[in-house]
Amino acid sequence: MSPRPMRNSNKRNDPVPAKGSPVVSEPIPLKEGEVVNSSSGPQLVRGMRDILPSEKRLWDRVWRASQLEFESREYDRIETPIMEEASLFQRSIGRVTDIIEKEMYVFEDPGGSRVALRPEATASIARAYIRHGMVSLPQPVRLWYWGPMFRHDRPQAGRYRQFFQSGAEVVGEQHPVVDAQVIMTAIAIVRRSGLDPLVSINSTGCKMCRPQYIEQLVAYYRTRRSQLCQDCKKRLVRNPLRLLDCKEEQCKSVKGEAPQIVDSLCPECKDHFVRVLEYCDELEIPYQLSSSLVRGLDYYTKTVFEVYERTEGAGRQDALGGGGRYDGLLELLGGRPTPGIGFSLGVDRIVNALKEKQTDVAPGAAIEGAPQIFFAQLGEQARRQAIVLVERIRQEGISVAEQFSKDGLKGQLERANRLGVRYTVILGQKEVLDGTVLVRDMEGGVQEIIDRQKLVEMLKKKLAT
Ligand code: HAM
């Protein structure tokens, strides 16, 4: 964070210093998250940002939702390096894509190798699958990951140059039920994080049926060439499918009348898509068909999807996540022909959506990951006993917040209120003498006197209801 500006103490409501006494400067207390506009001192690299402790709880919530949903579905966690050979991404994502042409951080390392900061993790996981002979494991191999990705995007709300993804790849299975299960996993994480997801879904066909569709697409776009942006004029020649990704207003209307890929699917792709949708119906996945969804990466085959937050009336927001099938990717990277499907959720975007929602729904409400109780103490003797008691409570799996360095009860209760805990345990001088504590229900303000020996059991019961 930028250094705090200093301000002159006699500009505040402090007593005016006596004539001749030195004017003391002290830092203005900043609210967490507040940014000081200072041109001096170290600056953040453009597009990068700090994730401050005030936000961390929401991040932890998404982490927990991911861990829980992945682990309960038998995914194993994998961690791949943030740096790979640049050619890995060029071959996988496709040279004529925005990610490779405009956004990837590529540089020569001191040894002269061309390396890249990973713009995504699917290519790395495909590499790891091949390299570590995972083909000999029981298939499919289900892997999940969490970590920073890097894209030199134009910085704006929800678009960062370092952002985090929570994602999964299921490698070695082509059955359409897996597509629906993978989408369900993405939905479950978004829901458990506290949002209301909606899926856009399409099929991009396979190497048998896609060329024919691309011919139709090119023929159509040629007739509208004069209406296209400069990038799309290039895409028309170099990678026509990417025409459907263009976000420029002038190209959006052209896209609206373009031929639809679902009409050109071969019987196998059509059957696969229909079955995926049937399984999605069974799972009650909220989805809508999106005929122009092709996603911005070249490795996709058949099913592609994106996850959005369901909003009423508002304009289209950025996707919270996206994914799809990539049945040709492993072979392209030198492995055996192996099908795969996966998705990545943009954690930054989920956290942003949660922040917006929380201010609407319940300002300052307790959230998952927040402490369950607060422990307040009064006086030195109480402090000595409280530090031991709090450790005992924590050992029982109850999360406790405290301010043992403070003395006043009022300040401690204010903090407990701000944290949104349900109960505050109070240990004062009287309680020190008679072996009890007070347990205060923070909603109604009712206080009970509890025998200290029974405290943990009683808290467990109360918190379970
Ligand atoms: P993607 O659509 O490029 O797919 O990225 C997935 C998600 O990452 C996006 O929906 C978005 O939430 C987030 N994201 C992307 N760029 C940014 C950014 N600049 N700032 C903030 N968030 C961003 C992939 O990355 C594929 N690897 C997904 C996949 C996995 N397909 C198959 N398996």
Boltz pocket constraint, residues with backbone or C-beta under 6 A from the ligand:
constraints:
  - pocket:
      binder: B
      contacts: [[A, 119], [A, 120], [A, 121], [A, 122], [A, 151], [A, 153], [A, 158], [A, 159], [A, 160], [A, 161], [A, 162], [A, 163], [A, 164], [A, 165], [A, 167], [A, 168], [A, 169], [A, 307], [A, 319], [A, 320], [A, 321], [A, 322], [A, 323], [A, 324], [A, 325], [A, 341], [A, 342], [A, 343], [A, 344], [A, 345], [A, 346], [A, 347], [A, 348], [A, 349]]
      max_distance: 6.0
